[in-house]
Amino acid sequence: MTETVTHVTVRDAELPGGSGTLALLTFDNGSDGARPATMGGAGLTELREALVVQRERAAAGEIVALAVTGMGDCFLAGADLRVVSGLRTSAQAREVAELGHATLRLLGELGVPTFALVNGLALGGGLEVALHCTYRAVASDVRRLALPEAHLGLVAGWGGTYLAPRLLGIAGGLDLALERPLANNRPTDAATAVATGLADASFARATFLDDALAWVARVVAGEVTVPRRPLDDDETWQAAVDTARVRLDARLRGARKAPYRTLELLAAARENDRDTHFALEDAALEEFLVSDGLHAALYAFDLTTRAAKAPLGAPDLSVAREVRSVGIVGAGLMATQLAVLLASRLRVPVILRDLDDERVAAGRASIEAQVEGLRAKGRLSDDDAARLVAACTVTTDLAALAGADLIIEAVTEVLSVKQRVFAELEPLVGPGTIFATNTSALSVTQMGAHLADPSRVVGLHFFNPVAQMPLVEVVRTDATSPEVLATAFAVAQALGKTAVGVADRPGFVVNRLLLRLLGDVAATVEEGTPVEVADRALDPVGLPMRPFKLLDLVGVAVALHVLETLHTELGERFPLSPGLASLRDSGTRLSLKDGSVDPAIQSAFPGGGTPLDEEGVRARVLDGLAEELGTMLDEGVVTDVSAIDLCMILGAGWPIANGGLAPLLDREGVSERVLGSRLLADGMANVARS
């Protein structure tokens, strides 16, 4: 694809106090900071040419230092991913890797001190630019400093795996280049950067450049000494690497090559010289830049980014109604989590109703505990915490919900109970009140079928924990009005969630596919496959946790309730599991503390069929997922397969490195075997074959 070139402007600045002339290089993509600046081949070449000129000036004594900075709230957002997605050959990948090293290393080999004045986000190659500099200053409000490559299926290969552990110590390097990327790509903020040594100084944004240049002058003049930690000894280095490997195995169980290669590179950074290490990074980039895994991750990254701005399946949001107050039926954990989120983000009063004083008291205590937790973590001020608690009312009086513009039911997953809730509410509320259900699998259509106005009913399926999970499935029925549907999307968006529109079919997207997976795994055990074999079988897929641990997390009773619903609605594709039902009835936990299945539960499954090996279980599960996905597309559950990928990434926690479900099925050849064709066009989430 065509590169959006980030140009490099150069100007001389006389340092305060007569310290001499500094060459100030500014990254500028022509958007005045509106779009993050990125680097492709043309931008790197321009930067390299500028640095070569400044190296000559440094040798001639014309400058005493060089600084690089960005525009607006962006320092540099790394490599241009659109250009990366267009790479097809190893030779092209090698060229990108070597050009990056040849350019960035000049910042550390200029002959005068170099300074990164990090005015905003610095990601990937952008942060590596800063790492190559001699010193780093950061604006105090910067929140996004990161080496996210391992999250995407890459390595921080423009010097990151060499420079980070040498600057921060091996533990800090592992945290920056491995732990944080694998923890949902958690960034580093300015305060943490200064505390860990990633940044040497921090200044307020309002006067950042002036203050930073004054600091540069003091450093150049020798008035300020910036300490550097000594290189960790070999024993410390090896112990940290060994610990990280154990953690990595527990997290990924051998899946996903890039994080393991990142660990290898970090481990080698102590003994390698710069040239040797950069050559190893070049080789890693040559491999991963043209891997199907990376291209699937880039597809998923683009998908999640676009969907956050323009929700998939959304109607015209201009017809959305104003929501000035919210009612919630139920005061359990899910209901109180929703209440805190709604009151916080929408800044409206929220009234919860439950059946008796005991439940009301428990609900009120839950809200107070959640708010106190946020206050204790510094996410709320004392005043905001008090306001938030005051905004939430818990009562036994159903009539207290009469004035709400939006009422969400969050009661037990029994259709008749949910129908009764809406039937009792309808005479109490005005014609404009919207009824939303948080059901995870039941028919939204049937919930509203007996109402005088079923057009007011919509599904808003949040995921647990509500505050952390980014997805909301917005469920439309044939009767749902455009205004009601638009309001549901608008509320989800106001809550900071990514909404995906789905049709009212059993299980919607996430639970339908997860229960198909879990049902097929359990079926292989019912047929004689050892539980340990079935539990390990999906390890190469790289899912967040193994099947039986997931069942424990969801709750066996809850999972079986959904499975039974899907079995009733969709038939034998969702087989019942007598073994799991027995374990539910006995209250037996399925997994051990290390996340693996407890082999003792084997006795609940009598067997009698043909056992499968791990490859056989994996094939059965992936074939089942492909079949179910194809059926969902035929039913019109979503309008496009990318919506299913988005749901699985954001609602089921499937790693972005897989690209979602469709790229995985295409990559493994399952789509063509089961459905007769690829789900995505060649080159959309893989390296194009033609």
Buried (B, 14 or more C-beta within 10 A) or exposed (E): EEBBBBBBEBEEBEBBEEBBBBBBBBBBBEBEBEBBBBBBBBBBBBBBEBBEEBBEBBEEEBBBBBBBBBBBBBBBBBBBBBBBBBBBEEEBBBBBBBBBBBBBBBBBEBBBBBBBBBBBBBBBBBBBBBBBBBBBBBBBBBEBBBBBBBBBBBBBBBBBBBBBBBBBBBBBBBBBBBBBBBEEBEBBBBBBBBEBBBBBBBBEBEEBBEBBBBBBBBBBBEEBEEEEEEBBEEEBBBBBBEEBBEBBEEBBBEBBBBBBBBBBBBBBBBEBEBEEBBBBBBBBBBBBBBBBBBBBBBBBBBBBEBBBEEBBBBBEEEBBBEBEBBBBBBBBBBBBBBBBBBBBBBEBBBBBBBEEEEBBEBBBEBBBEBBEEBBEEEEBEEEBBEBBBEBBBBBEEBEBBBBBBBBBBBBEBEEEEBBBBBBEBBEBBEEEBBBBBBBBBBBBBBBBBEBEBBBBBBBBBBBBEBBEBBBBBBBBBEBBBEBBBBBBBBBBBBBEBBBBBBBBBBBBBBBBBBBBBBBBBBBBBBBBBBBBBBBBBBBBBBBEBBBBBBBBBBEBEBBBBBBBBBBEBBEEBBBBBEBBBBBBEEEBBBBBEEBBBBEEBBEBBEBEEEBBEBEBBBBBBBBBBBBBBBBBBEEEBBEEBBBBBBBBBBBBBBBBBBBBBBBBBBBBEBBBEBBEEBBBEEBBBBBEEE
